[in-house]
């Protein structure tokens, strides 16, 4: 870039980016353009090869309409360290480029400035772009947008050029003369690079792969936007239940949730299957209302929260647990006309039928003489409804609370007030026993 006096000014990529974003507060990316290798406009960072900063004077870093364009390779390493600790170890962009952010990672962070932390980390992973940690992201964005003048993780200009270089005598292996005490002091205080133990690194890797959870938007979590089924092959149902949707949900069919509930459904089938099969040969061709009630009194029960802000309610629970599709509560309420059913009946997946080739997701071909669905499950959203589903005395085999296999709750203690077990730990212990 030529200045009027004939000198050459080369802008620093980090300074040029901050100058462009701070000159247009309403639209920080107005002066930043993406181009392909042949100079054509790029649709995004994935197809771009160059990042162009327009209307920024490289000498003054001020906006100037006649200033030449500043063109940088999108992967050029900046002076912004990924961790502030690497600066104390004497790392520089030339000696340890992997310890500093490339320019495209900073542009992507500015593009995603309005995204929540979980969404930003997920999008960065999909785009295969280095991400900023959730803890440092807010303050670092303030610096990139020019709202803060300094950031501790930025290597000062000229610091890399001022780094000591070996002399000719040192390169030849000759002993160096004693340096002044003032020059030796910083070397004594310099931190030695930390080299992690291999066993510790493997342990941390296993720990993060099993238990680290990325924060998600609540709708994203229920839709199951993370395909992490492969990481749960060696987890117990308790681990999957504790980790939630991020541990066992794949795509939009919520197979992970069904895998958690499946052991309890199988136990319910074994507990009640004998009485159902024994009564089947003697059953009349047309069941009476009394026999229907007796059959209903044996069905497992799922208890939902009746909180108006609950994400799973009587309007969308059937689509969620039976069809594997999450419908937002308000949308499901509108589809149902705002009037919920007192008892929702869902059908568990049958283990006896096979998947129908070429059919829609979840379709099955039942074996001859067998139903395409398994056990019927009743869903209610209050304790009174549970009590109406059985006539037995508390503690007896006919007690409907003994058939509760799952409880959906938001966690507020008032929701347990009318339950048989008002203490949450006791409630979930009995609910999981089925």
FENQUIGI-V240265 format. One line per field, one symbol per residue. ss: DSSP state (H for helix, E for strand, - for the rest). burial: # if it has 16 or more other C-alpha atoms within 10 Angstrom, else .. A space follows every 50 residues. Layout:
ss->???
burial->???
This chain:
ss->-E-----E----HHHHHHHHHHH--------EEEE-----E--------E EEE--E------E------EEEE---EEEEE---HHHH--------HHHE EEHHHHHHHHH-----HHHHHHHHHHH------HHHHHHHHHHH------ ---E-------------HHHH---------HHHHHHHHH--------HHH HHHHHHHHHHH------HHHHHH-----HHHH----HHHHHHH-HHHH-- ----HHHHHHHHHHHHHHHHHHHHHHHHHH--------HHHHHHHH---E EEE-------------HHHHH-------HHHHHHH--------EEEEEE- ---EE--------EE-------EEEEEEEE--HHHHHH-----------H HHHEEEE-----HHHH-------HHHHHHHHHH-
burial->..........#.###########....##.######.....#..#..### ########..###...########.#########.##..####...#.## ##########.##...########....####.......#######.... ..###....#........................................ .........#....##...#.#####.#...#....#.###..####### .#######.##..###.##...........................#### ######....########.##########..##.........#######. ..#.........####.....############..##.##.......### #######.#.....##..#.#.....#..##..#
